[in-house]
């Protein structure tokens, strides 16, 4: 239901909505792609165990979600 309301709002604002599976987006390093539960130190803290990248966990996840959405859009446009 939420996605339907959001899609309607996006359409009325001339925006595109792309649903992305959020699984592991907060555990995946937006710099090197390493996925580990240990990367998520706290609710707000992210520190990659492989490349030592640090960021706010929500910002890191948002970057991963944006990239996933853009990749899905590119695949849909290529088809």
C-alpha positions in Angstrom: 0.0 0.0 0.0 2.8 2.4 0.9 4.6 1.9 -2.5 1.3 2.5 -4.3 0.8 5.8 -2.5 4.5 6.8 -3.0 4.2 5.9 -6.7 1.1 8.1 -7.1 2.9 11.0 -5.4 6.0 10.5 -7.6 3.9 10.5 -10.7 2.1 13.7 -9.7 5.4 15.3 -9.1 6.8 14.1 -12.5 9.3 11.8 -10.7 10.2 8.2 -11.2 9.9 5.6 -8.5 12.1 2.5 -8.6 11.5 -0.1 -5.9 14.8 -1.5 -4.6 15.3 -4.5 -2.3 16.9 -2.9 0.8 18.5 -6.2 2.0 22.1 -5.6 3.2 22.2 -2.0 2.0 23.3 -0.9 5.5 25.9 -3.6 5.7 27.4 -3.1 2.3 30.3 -0.7 1.9 29.4 2.0 -0.6 33.1 2.4 -1.5 34.4 -1.2 -2.0 31.2 -3.3 -1.9 32.3 -5.5 1.1 29.3 -6.9 2.9 29.6 -7.8 6.6 27.4 -7.5 9.7 30.5 -6.1 11.4 30.5 -3.1 9.1 27.5 -1.7 10.9 29.0 -0.7 14.3 26.0 1.1 15.8 22.6 2.3 14.6 24.3 5.4 13.1 27.9 4.2 12.5 29.3 2.4 9.5 32.9 1.3 9.3 34.0 -1.1 6.5 36.2 -3.9 7.9 37.9 -4.3 4.5 38.7 -0.8 3.3 38.2 1.2 6.5 35.6 3.6 4.9 33.6 5.3 7.5 30.2 7.1 7.1 26.9 7.6 8.7 25.1 4.3 8.2 22.0 5.9 6.7 24.1 7.9 4.2 26.1 4.8 3.2 22.8 2.8 2.7 21.3 5.6 0.7 24.2 5.6 -1.7 23.8 1.8 -2.1 20.1 2.1 -2.7 20.6 4.9 -5.2 23.1 2.9 -7.2 20.8 -0.2 -7.2 17.9 2.0 -8.4 20.0 3.5 -11.2 21.2 0.0 -12.2 17.6 -1.2 -12.4 16.6 1.8 -14.4 19.5 1.2 -16.9 18.5 -2.4 -17.3 14.8 -1.4 -17.9 15.8 1.3 -20.5 18.1 -1.2 -22.3 15.3 -3.7 -22.7 
